[in-house]
Amino acid sequence: MTLMKKTAAELQALLHNGEVSVKEVTEDSFKQIAALDGQVKAFLALTEEEALAKAAALDNSPKEGRGPLFGLPIGIKDNIVTKGTATTCASKMLENFVPVYDATVVEKVNEAGMVSVGKLNMDEFAMGSTTERSAFQTTHNPWNLDCVPGGSSGGSAAAVAAGEVPFSLGTDTGGSVRQPAAFCGVVGMKPTYGRVSRNGLVAFASSLDQIGPITRTVEDNALLLNAISGVDHRDSSSSQQQVPDFKAALTGDIKGLRVAVPKEYLGEGIAEDVKDKVRASLKVLESLGATIGEVTLPHSKYASPTYYAIATAEASSNLARFDGIRYGYRAEGAKNLDEIYLRSRAEGFGTEVKKRILYGTYALSADHHEDLYVKAMKVRTLISQDFASVFENYDVIVGPTSATTAYEIGGAVKDQLTLYANDILTVSVNLAGIPAISIPCGFSDGLPIGLQIIGKHFDEETLYRVAHAFEQATDFHKRTPSLGEGTN
Ligand code: GLN
């Protein structure tokens, strides 16, 4: 029986009593990866030698002062820089890019005593919702290998769901932690903008990007968010806000909690099976003492176009640095500087990334920026105000994370506009900078469904409290996919 399906608390108890060593826990993670990743294809790179060396050092360290994540394996999305280990953003552009420093979150998980086992697949530069946009491989959903794991943090969610690692880090610019967590039946938190340092995260859209934890249980998620949160002088947008003990919020008590359900989140375009499970989840919350009220978020219908104007505008600027000179891939045989730029970018970036750079450049162009970028920024304010007015009377907003369960591989990606539109339930949270968590709330045809709980700025505590109470009252988090052993 693998150790990878145990919770942090269970693993800590085993480590503390000397029943297992960090080396054994680490080896178990690599054993699981060896058995399963041939099918799941979540990892782009493994760092076995470094991990086992760290495990040995941890085993020899003094017992006092070991934190709650001591000795636990973690996988890192491949747009978070790792010193000495390639960080590719799943792009040919950065295939050979080996960073000379660790991202702040990587330093923090190391300080917490965690053992990083490798880098996880994603849509190229985090642009996508299926992980099919990776330049290197398609990750498969552990619940049904014919389906996508969601994206862009598909590798991070699939690795946890498959039981290859108990923890991973993803990033969420418009849903990329929550939607894959929903598709893979795990817990994914998009923290408040500024809660977690972005230093060392390869930027997609800087005003929207946040790093977030993906785990099997709410408690594990809270522990990992505690480890990575906090102000960082290397990210001027990181917040001075006090970081509470998120685990202390897991009281199980949600009596009197005011839950808002936006009518737009259970309306047209949301699959019936998803609506059914969300409605059943609301009943669970009610039975635990919460009160439910219907609200409206009138500008949510503009969320996807607003997000795509802003995210692509910022991406077009952020990705300008990949020019064949300063970073990344350089085309061979270019005859002059212009040709280096043109050919390196043409050959190094995939189609979706190029499309977004073009949209973004257009949205910022002299003739169109008033109509596109500036207008989108105004609508962004209206979307934030919609949330603020709901939060005057409610503690959390609850709805689905995604309009459907996981798509079939090769199916959805043909219709890119539908994929963009399907981001409607997640992107407005990033536009407003507020936190949201996705937790498992049911299954349809063997595929998981995610419940999204959205909160006020810097109120992750309430999200964890609600998510934990729901989790304790249900057993969805206890189910695991029945992946066969061995590779194919
Ligand atoms: N699916 C969204 C997109 O394609 C979100 C991506 C993300 O959060 N990184 O942009």
Residues whose N, C-alpha, C, O or C-beta is under 5 A from the ligand:
A	BS01	LIG	A126 M127 G128 S129 G151 S152 T171 D172 T173 G174 G175 S176 D423
